[in-house]
Amino acid sequence: MRDVVAEYGEVESYHADIPFPGEEPDSGKRERLGSGARQEPKDDAGLVFDEDDWLEADIPQRPWIAKGYLLRRSVTILAGVPGGGKSSLAVSWATSLATGAAFGEFDPIKPRRVLTYNTEDDRDEQRRRFSASLRQFGRIPADLNGQVVRVGIERIGTLFGDRFTEDGSSLGFGPLPAMKSLKKRIEQFKPDVIILDPLVELHDRDENDNTELRRVVAEFRTLAIEHDAAVVLLHHTKKGSGSAVGDADSIRGAGAIVGAGRIALTITKMSEDDAKNYGISEQSRRHYLRLDEAKANYSETPVDWFEKNVHQLDNGEGVMALAPWETPVDAVSVETRALIENEVALGSSVGPWSPKLSADPRSIRNLLLRHGVTTAKGQKGVVKGLQDCGITIQNFRHESRREAQGFRTADGRPAAKWVSEAETE
């Protein structure tokens, strides 16, 4: 028989610290309950049961490596069209991580170790890309200081797939020789971030099969957990989705790919509308890229813009690298302003648009982001412009009769239970 006392602790002691229903524990009991000294045991299925009280101050913060982008023990999906800038952005992130220098909104705070696995670029091409990226940061290769391990392939780089014995007997799905070799290097190097490029080359499953892809992405999630690292998977978007900004459905293959990732981001080229808004010519807009969140469970990721710059290397060759680009704050076209004003009159799906620039579903910020107004300064400018053209901020009542603020046009739209000045007074 199982030794219940040894496994679960003294029963009397266990119940002594638990108040009866409706009874508040005294301060001494609350301190003990919040200390985290006793942990619920796992059952045979690996489930962990938690019914203890806790202190908020004792809850560890989420282990962000770069807030909004990379989280330890989690998978980030970075998706875009082939040749659309994913690999260049990954190199920029790796350079930022290795040096501890911010790259736009991407900020690792301090230097981190990075391992990149690239099945498409050989050693020399990877060195070219990193050289250009380092120049963008005002650094040289020696400044990487051993913080980046770049892994390429000479033969097949598939990491997971069907395995067979020498006599042809099936061993089922699992890690292939390349993965076993890569894992040894990961164990030696202990990277904070593992970047794998591209997903389609890392496995031999049908990427449209949810069941199969769930197994594949689960392997990379396990890799992140086992090595306390953030794993980044570079993946393609569907054909014809080059302008699908922040659209999780544009990511190619089974939904399990996005579902298994903690964060999903799309990188797309500048659209015609954005180019008009920012005063960029049709010929030049191909030099600009934007990064949007398609899925973010724990943090809101801002819209990032990048410009392609060519750097001359000491070997005489010109190589492209991305640079953060700040959008002009006053380049909102007359047409876009008219569209914003029209949508303000219609209101949001949950009531009049709120003037607060926040993550609230009613925030005017969501409407402005949709129309390409991405900077806080630019958004404040549009809000002021709305008020200058006669749109006011007034109180209204929710169905719960709680008052809140919202934008109201001169003709009283959108429909809401607006509070009159007399009522307010």
C-alpha positions as CSV (number, residue, x, y, z in Angstrom):
1,M,0.0,0.0,0.0
2,R,1.0,3.6,-0.6
3,D,2.4,5.5,2.4
4,V,-0.3,8.3,2.4
5,V,1.3,10.2,5.3
6,A,4.7,10.2,3.6
7,E,3.3,11.3,0.3
8,Y,0.7,13.9,1.5
9,G,1.9,15.0,4.9
10,E,0.2,14.9,8.3
11,V,-3.5,15.1,7.8
12,E,-4.1,17.0,11.1
13,S,-1.4,19.5,10.3
14,Y,-2.9,19.9,6.8
15,H,-6.4,20.7,8.0
16,A,-5.2,23.0,10.8
17,D,-4.4,25.8,8.3
18,I,-7.6,25.6,6.3
19,P,-10.5,27.9,7.5
20,F,-14.1,26.7,7.6
21,P,-16.4,28.0,4.8
22,G,-17.0,31.8,5.4
23,E,-14.2,32.0,8.0
24,E,-11.3,34.3,7.3
25,P,-7.9,32.9,8.3
26,D,-6.0,34.9,10.9
27,S,-2.9,36.7,9.8
28,G,-0.6,33.9,11.0
29,K,-2.6,31.3,9.0
30,R,-2.7,33.6,5.9
31,E,1.1,34.1,6.1
32,R,1.6,30.3,6.2
33,L,-0.9,29.8,3.3
34,G,0.9,32.4,1.2
35,S,4.3,31.1,1.8
36,G,4.1,28.3,-0.8
37,A,5.7,25.9,1.7
38,R,3.2,23.1,0.9
39,Q,2.7,21.9,-2.6
40,E,-0.1,19.7,-3.9
41,P,1.2,16.4,-5.1
42,K,1.0,15.3,-8.7
43,D,-1.2,12.4,-9.5
44,D,-0.3,9.5,-11.8
45,A,-1.5,11.5,-14.8
46,G,0.9,14.3,-14.1
47,L,-1.8,16.8,-13.0
48,V,-1.0,19.4,-10.4
49,F,-3.8,20.4,-8.0
50,D,-3.6,23.8,-6.3
51,E,-6.1,24.9,-3.6
52,D,-3.8,27.0,-1.4
53,D,-4.1,30.7,-0.7
54,W,-1.2,32.9,-2.0
55,L,0.3,36.3,-1.8
56,E,0.3,38.3,-5.1
57,A,3.8,39.6,-4.4
58,D,5.1,36.1,-4.3
59,I,3.9,35.2,-7.9
60,P,6.9,35.2,-10.2
61,Q,6.7,37.6,-13.1
62,R,6.4,36.1,-16.6
63,P,9.9,35.1,-17.9
64,W,10.1,37.5,-20.8
65,I,13.3,37.6,-22.8
66,A,12.0,40.4,-25.0
67,K,8.5,41.5,-23.8
68,G,5.8,40.9,-26.3
69,Y,8.0,38.9,-28.6
70,L,9.9,36.1,-26.8
71,L,8.9,34.2,-23.6
72,R,10.9,31.4,-22.0
73,R,9.5,27.9,-22.3
74,S,7.2,29.1,-25.1
75,V,7.1,29.1,-28.9
76,T,6.8,32.3,-31.1
77,I,5.7,31.9,-34.7
78,L,7.1,34.5,-37.1
79,A,5.2,34.2,-40.4
80,G,5.5,36.0,-43.8
81,V,5.6,35.3,-47.5
82,P,8.8,33.6,-48.9
83,G,11.5,36.2,-49.3
84,G,9.4,38.7,-47.3
85,G,11.9,39.6,-44.6
86,K,11.4,36.9,-42.0
87,S,15.0,35.7,-42.0
88,S,16.4,39.2,-42.1
89,L,14.3,40.1,-39.0
90,A,15.4,36.9,-37.3
91,V,19.1,38.0,-37.8
92,S,18.3,41.4,-36.4
93,W,16.7,39.9,-33.4
94,A,19.7,37.6,-32.9
95,T,22.1,40.6,-33.1
96,S,19.9,42.5,-30.6
97,L,19.8,39.6,-28.2
98,A,23.6,38.9,-28.4
99,T,24.5,42.5,-27.8
100,G,21.7,43.5,-25.5
101,A,20.9,46.5,-27.7
102,A,17.2,47.3,-28.4
103,F,16.0,46.9,-32.0
104,G,13.0,49.2,-32.1
105,E,10.4,47.9,-29.7
106,F,12.3,44.6,-29.4
107,D,14.3,45.0,-26.2
108,P,16.2,42.1,-24.6
109,I,17.4,44.4,-21.7
110,K,20.7,42.5,-21.5
111,P,22.9,40.2,-23.7
112,R,21.4,36.7,-24.3
113,R,22.7,33.6,-25.9
114,V,21.1,32.7,-29.2
115,L,21.3,29.5,-31.4
116,T,20.1,29.9,-35.0
117,Y,19.3,26.8,-37.2
118,N,19.0,27.8,-40.9
119,T,18.3,25.2,-43.5
120,E,18.5,27.6,-46.4
121,D,21.7,29.7,-45.9
122,D,25.2,28.3,-45.8
123,R,27.9,29.6,-43.4
124,D,29.1,32.4,-45.7
125,E,25.6,33.7,-46.4
126,Q,24.8,33.7,-42.7
127,R,28.0,35.7,-42.1
128,R,27.1,38.2,-44.7
129,R,23.6,38.7,-43.1
130,F,25.1,39.1,-39.6
131,S,27.8,41.5,-40.9
132,A,25.1,43.8,-42.4
133,S,23.0,43.5,-39.3
134,L,26.0,44.3,-37.0
135,R,26.8,47.4,-39.1
136,Q,23.2,48.5,-38.6
137,F,23.8,48.3,-34.8
138,G,27.2,50.1,-35.2
139,R,29.0,46.9,-34.2
140,I,31.5,44.4,-35.6
141,P,31.6,40.6,-35.6
142,A,33.8,40.5,-32.5
143,D,31.0,42.2,-30.6
144,L,28.9,39.0,-30.8
145,N,31.4,37.7,-28.2
146,G,30.5,34.1,-28.6
147,Q,26.8,34.8,-27.8
148,V,25.5,33.4,-31.2
149,V,25.9,29.9,-32.5
150,R,24.9,29.7,-36.2
151,V,24.0,26.2,-37.4
152,G,23.7,25.3,-41.1
153,I,23.4,22.1,-43.0
154,E,25.3,20.2,-45.7
155,R,22.8,17.5,-46.3
156,I,19.2,17.0,-45.1
157,G,18.2,19.2,-42.2
158,T,14.9,17.6,-41.2
159,L,14.7,17.4,-37.4
160,F,11.5,15.3,-36.9
161,G,10.0,12.5,-39.0
162,D,9.5,8.8,-39.5
163,R,12.4,6.7,-38.2
164,F,13.5,3.2,-39.3
165,T,15.9,0.5,-38.1
166,E,18.7,-0.7,-40.4
167,D,16.4,-3.6,-41.5
168,G,13.6,-1.1,-42.4
169,S,11.3,-1.6,-39.4
170,S,9.4,1.5,-38.4
171,L,10.3,3.2,-35.2
172,G,7.5,5.8,-35.7
173,F,7.7,9.6,-35.5
174,G,10.4,11.2,-33.5
175,P,13.8,13.0,-33.6
176,L,16.0,12.3,-36.5
177,P,19.9,12.4,-36.5
178,A,20.0,16.1,-37.2
179,M,17.8,16.8,-34.2
180,K,19.9,14.6,-31.9
181,S,23.1,16.4,-33.0
182,L,21.4,19.8,-32.6
183,K,20.2,18.9,-29.1
184,K,23.7,18.0,-28.0
185,R,24.9,21.5,-29.1
186,I,21.9,23.1,-27.3
187,E,22.8,21.2,-24.1
188,Q,26.4,22.4,-24.3
189,F,25.7,26.0,-25.3
190,K,22.5,26.6,-23.2
191,P,20.9,29.3,-25.4
192,D,18.2,31.6,-24.1
193,V,16.7,31.7,-27.6
194,I,16.5,29.1,-30.3
195,I,15.6,30.3,-33.8
196,L,14.6,27.7,-36.4
197,D,14.2,28.6,-40.1
198,P,11.9,27.6,-41.8
199,L,9.3,25.3,-40.2
200,V,8.5,23.5,-43.5
201,E,12.0,22.1,-43.7
202,L,12.1,20.9,-40.1
203,H,9.7,17.9,-40.4
204,D,8.2,15.5,-42.9
205,R,4.5,15.7,-42.0
206,D,1.6,17.1,-44.0
207,E,1.4,20.7,-42.8
208,N,-2.3,20.8,-43.4
209,D,-3.0,17.9,-41.1
210,N,-3.9,19.3,-37.6
211,T,-3.1,16.1,-35.8
212,E,0.3,15.7,-37.4
213,L,1.3,19.3,-37.0
214,R,0.2,19.3,-33.4
215,R,2.8,16.6,-32.8
216,V,5.5,18.5,-34.6
217,V,4.9,21.8,-32.8
218,A,4.6,20.0,-29.5
219,E,8.2,18.8,-30.0
220,F,9.4,22.4,-30.3
221,R,7.3,23.4,-27.3
222,T,8.9,20.5,-25.3
223,L,12.4,21.8,-26.5
224,A,11.6,25.2,-25.1
225,I,10.4,23.8,-21.8
226,E,13.3,21.3,-21.4
227,H,15.9,24.0,-22.0
228,D,14.1,27.0,-20.4
229,A,14.4,28.8,-23.7
230,A,12.2,30.8,-26.1
231,V,11.8,28.9,-29.4
232,V,11.1,31.0,-32.6
233,L,9.7,29.1,-35.6
234,L,9.9,31.0,-39.0
235,H,7.0,29.9,-41.2
236,H,5.3,30.9,-44.5
237,T,1.9,32.6,-45.0
238,K,-0.5,31.5,-47.7
239,K,-0.2,32.5,-51.3
240,G,-1.9,35.9,-51.9
241,S,-1.7,36.9,-48.3
242,G,1.1,39.3,-48.6
243,S,-1.1,42.1,-47.2
244,A,-2.8,40.1,-44.5
245,V,-1.7,42.3,-41.6
246,G,-1.9,40.5,-38.2
247,D,-4.2,37.8,-39.6
248,A,-3.6,34.4,-37.9
249,D,-5.7,32.7,-40.7
250,S,-3.1,33.9,-43.3
251,I,-0.5,31.6,-41.7
252,R,0.0,28.6,-43.9
253,G,-1.0,25.1,-42.9
254,A,-3.0,23.6,-40.0
255,G,-4.4,25.8,-37.3
256,A,-2.4,23.7,-34.8
257,I,0.7,25.7,-35.8
258,V,-0.7,29.0,-34.5
259,G,-2.6,27.2,-31.7
260,A,0.5,25.7,-30.2
261,G,2.5,29.0,-30.2
262,R,2.2,31.4,-27.4
263,I,2.9,34.4,-29.7
264,A,2.3,34.6,-33.5
265,L,3.5,37.6,-35.6
266,T,3.1,38.4,-39.2
267,I,5.6,40.4,-41.3
268,T,4.2,42.1,-44.4
269,K,5.3,44.7,-47.0
270,M,3.9,48.2,-46.8
271,S,0.4,48.3,-48.4
272,E,-0.7,50.9,-50.9
273,D,-2.9,52.6,-48.3
274,D,-0.1,52.8,-45.8
275,A,2.2,54.2,-48.4
276,K,-0.3,56.9,-49.2
277,N,-0.8,57.7,-45.6
278,Y,2.9,58.1,-45.0
279,G,3.8,59.8,-48.2
280,I,5.9,56.9,-49.6
281,S,6.0,56.5,-53.3
282,E,4.7,53.4,-55.0
283,Q,8.3,52.6,-56.2
284,S,9.7,52.9,-52.6
285,R,7.1,51.1,-50.5
286,R,8.7,47.7,-51.2
287,H,11.6,48.9,-49.0
288,Y,9.3,49.0,-45.9
289,L,7.9,46.1,-43.8
290,R,5.6,46.0,-40.9
291,L,5.3,43.5,-38.0
292,D,2.0,42.8,-36.4
293,E,0.7,40.5,-33.7
294,A,-1.6,37.7,-34.9
295,K,-1.8,36.1,-31.5
296,A,-0.5,37.3,-28.1
297,N,-1.6,35.6,-25.0
298,Y,0.2,37.6,-22.3
299,S,1.2,41.0,-23.8
300,E,0.1,43.4,-26.4
301,T,2.8,43.8,-29.1
302,P,3.0,47.2,-30.9
303,V,3.1,47.6,-34.6
304,D,6.7,47.7,-35.7
305,W,7.9,49.2,-38.9
306,F,11.3,48.5,-40.7
307,E,13.2,49.9,-43.6
308,K,15.5,47.9,-45.8
309,N,19.0,49.3,-45.9
310,V,22.0,48.1,-47.9
311,H,25.4,48.0,-46.1
312,Q,28.7,47.8,-47.9
313,L,30.9,45.1,-46.4
314,D,34.7,45.1,-46.3
315,N,34.6,42.4,-49.1
316,G,33.1,45.0,-51.4
317,E,29.6,43.4,-51.4
318,G,26.4,45.2,-50.6
319,V,24.1,43.3,-48.2
320,M,20.6,44.2,-46.9
321,A,19.7,44.6,-43.2
322,L,16.6,45.9,-41.6
323,A,16.5,49.1,-39.5
324,P,13.6,50.3,-37.3
325,W,11.6,52.9,-39.0
326,E,9.3,55.4,-37.3
327,T,6.2,56.4,-39.2
328,P,5.5,60.1,-39.8
329,V,3.0,61.2,-37.3
330,D,1.2,63.8,-39.4
331,A,0.8,61.8,-42.6
332,V,-2.8,60.7,-42.2
333,S,-4.5,61.4,-45.5
334,V,-7.8,63.2,-45.9
335,E,-9.4,60.0,-47.1
336,T,-8.2,58.1,-44.0
337,R,-9.5,60.8,-41.7
338,A,-12.9,60.7,-43.4
339,L,-13.0,56.9,-42.8
340,I,-12.0,57.2,-39.2
341,E,-14.7,59.9,-38.6
342,N,-17.3,57.7,-40.3
343,E,-16.4,54.7,-38.0
344,V,-16.5,56.9,-34.9
345,A,-20.1,57.8,-35.9
346,L,-20.9,54.1,-36.1
347,G,-19.3,53.2,-32.8
348,S,-17.5,50.0,-31.8
349,S,-19.1,46.6,-31.4
350,V,-19.3,47.3,-27.7
351,G,-20.4,50.9,-27.6
352,P,-19.1,54.4,-28.5
353,W,-15.4,54.5,-29.0
354,S,-13.5,55.4,-25.9
355,P,-11.0,58.4,-26.0
356,K,-8.5,56.4,-23.9
357,L,-5.5,55.0,-25.8
358,S,-5.5,51.6,-24.2
359,A,-5.9,47.9,-24.8
360,D,-9.7,48.1,-24.0
361,P,-11.8,46.8,-26.9
362,R,-13.6,50.1,-27.0
363,S,-10.4,52.1,-27.2
364,I,-10.1,54.4,-30.2
365,R,-6.6,53.1,-30.5
366,N,-7.9,49.9,-32.0
367,L,-9.6,51.8,-34.8
368,L,-6.6,54.0,-35.4
369,L,-4.2,51.0,-35.6
370,R,-6.6,49.5,-38.2
371,H,-6.1,52.6,-40.3
372,G,-2.3,52.6,-40.0
373,V,-1.9,55.2,-37.2
374,T,0.6,53.3,-35.1
375,T,2.5,55.8,-33.0
376,A,1.1,57.3,-29.7
377,K,1.9,60.8,-30.9
378,G,0.1,60.2,-34.2
379,Q,-2.9,58.7,-32.4
380,K,-3.1,61.7,-30.0
381,G,-3.0,64.0,-33.0
382,V,-6.0,62.2,-34.7
383,V,-8.0,62.3,-31.4
384,K,-7.4,66.1,-31.3
385,G,-8.4,66.4,-34.9
386,L,-11.7,64.6,-34.2
387,Q,-12.5,67.1,-31.5
388,D,-11.5,70.0,-33.7
389,C,-14.1,68.9,-36.3
390,G,-16.9,68.9,-33.8
391,I,-16.8,65.4,-32.4
392,T,-17.1,65.6,-28.6
393,I,-16.3,63.3,-25.6
394,Q,-19.4,62.7,-23.5
395,N,-20.6,60.4,-20.8
396,F,-23.0,57.5,-21.6
397,R,-24.5,54.7,-19.6
398,H,-23.8,51.0,-20.2
399,E,-26.6,48.5,-19.8
400,S,-25.3,48.1,-16.3
401,R,-26.0,51.8,-15.9
402,R,-22.3,52.4,-15.2
403,E,-21.1,55.6,-16.8
404,A,-18.2,55.8,-19.3
405,Q,-16.8,58.2,-21.8
406,G,-17.2,58.0,-25.6
407,F,-16.9,59.9,-28.8
408,R,-20.2,61.5,-30.0
409,T,-20.7,63.3,-33.3
410,A,-22.5,66.7,-33.6
411,D,-25.7,64.8,-34.8
412,G,-25.7,62.5,-31.7
413,R,-24.2,59.3,-33.2
414,P,-23.6,56.5,-32.4
415,A,-26.9,55.5,-30.7
416,A,-26.3,55.2,-26.9
417,K,-27.8,56.3,-23.6
418,W,-26.0,59.6,-23.5
419,V,-26.0,61.5,-20.2
420,S,-27.1,65.1,-20.5
421,E,-25.2,67.9,-18.9
422,A,-28.0,68.4,-16.5
423,E,-27.8,64.8,-15.3
424,T,-24.1,65.1,-15.0
425,E,-24.4,68.1,-12.8
